[in-house]
Structures are given as structure tokens and as C-alpha cells.
């Protein structure tokens, strides 16, 4: 059986990633866990198809990826682009941030996430 979400064959890898979070992931998780970010549910290390997402809000179909410097290498950028294309094809929007940005200014990162999740206010005409 093929699983699109949380494939059991990836369960141990997801667990390992949760146990070995980066400092940026720990900081971001501290702000979005338990519905404390606008009441929205986020999951850590949630898999969709063959990919494990750093953070995922199923209600909004939003993935938040926190990237280290290795994501600046050409082959990893290509992998990330293919990954985002796959997720977009399944209706999931991907927001990417550098770990450095989370470590230095998590509030700005959270504001960008909030902009994606909050519908714009249209002027009354």
C-alpha cells in the first residue's frame, strides 16, 4: 500500500529527526506547537509522499522548511526545487527560511508565516 501522508516506512526517520532538531527548529517549534500560533495545528517532521517536511499545517496545507547552509549548494537547490514542485502538485505551499534568520529574528519569520495564513483585508468599496 502506498501512503501519501506519514508513510509508516518513514516513521523511524521522522522520529530521529524530531530527536535531533536543529537549534532553529527548536526555536520555531516553541512558537507554533500546541496550537499557540493563531490556534493552528502544526506537526514536526511530517511526511508527504517520499519527503519529510520540517513543519506542516494540514488545515492550511502549508509546509515550513528551515534550511542550513548546505541548501545553498547547487545539487541541493535542485533537490529542494523538485521537492517543492511535488508538494505544490499536491496542493501544499512551501515556505523556506534560513536557520540563520530563525536564530536572529524568529518574530520576522513568524510574521511571514502569518502573512501566508491570514487572508488579506480588502477595502470596502
N, C-alpha and C positions, 0 to 999 in steps of 0.2 A: 504494500500500500504506500502511495506517495503522499507525504504530508506537506502542505504549503506553509503551515504555521507550526512552530515548535516541534519540528521533526524529532521523534524520540532518539534517533541515531546521533543527534547533536546535543543531547541533554548533558552529557558529561563535559563536553567542551564549554557549553553555556555556564555550567556550574564553576568550572575552572576560571573562566573569565570574570565571573562575579567575585570569586575569592581573591583574584589578583587584579583588582581595579587599579587604574592609574590614579594619581592624586586628583587630576582634573575630573575624572569620573566620580570620585568620592564627593567632591565639592558640588558638582551638578546634581548628583543623586540626592544629596542632603537638601536641596531646594525643591525637588519635584516629587519626592517619594510620598506615599500615603495620601495622595490627592491634595497636598498642600499648595500646589501651583494651580490656582484657579479651579480647584476641585477636580482636576483632570487626573486620570489614572495613567501612569507611565510604568512600563516594565523595563527592567535592565536585561540586557543580553537575551533578547527575544529573537527567535529565528523566523525568517520568511524565506521559503524555498531553501536554497543552499547557503544563504547568508545569515549571519548573526548580527543583529543591529545593537548598537550600544544602548540606545533608549528608544522606546516605541510607545506612542499613544494611539491605541486602536480606535478610539472614538473619533479622533481627528485624522487618522491614517497619516501620522507624522513620525518620521524617524529622525532622531538627533544623533549625529555622529561626531565624536570628539577625536581629532586626529593629531598624532605626534608628527615630528619632523620627517619620518620615513615616508609619509604620504606625499612628500614633495618630489619623490623620485619618479621618473617618467613611467616605469612599468607599474608602479602602484597607482599613479594617477589614472592610467588606462584601466586598471582593475576597478578602481573606485567609480570611474565613469560607466563601465559596463554594469556594475552593481546598482548604481543609481538608476540606470536605464531599465534594468529588470524590475526594480522596486516601483518606479514610475508606471511601468506597464501593468502593475498590479494595484494601481491607484494610491500608492504610498509616496508622499512627498518627502524628500530628504533635505535636511538642513545640516551643513557641515561647519564645524568650528575647530580652530586650532586649540590644542590643550593649553598653549600659552595664553590665549585670550580668556579662557575659563579661569586660569590661575591668577591672572592680573585683574580681571574685571568681570566676574560672573554676572553682575547685575546687567551689564550691556548684553551679554549672551542671552540672559533670561528675557530681556526686553525684545530682542529679535525673535525669540520663540513666541513670545506673547503676541507680537505683530502678526505672525503667521496664523495664530489660533483665534485671534479676535477679528470679527468682521469689521470692515471699515464703516465709519459713521458717515452716512450720506446726508448732504444738506437738504433741508426741506425746500421745495420749490413751489 
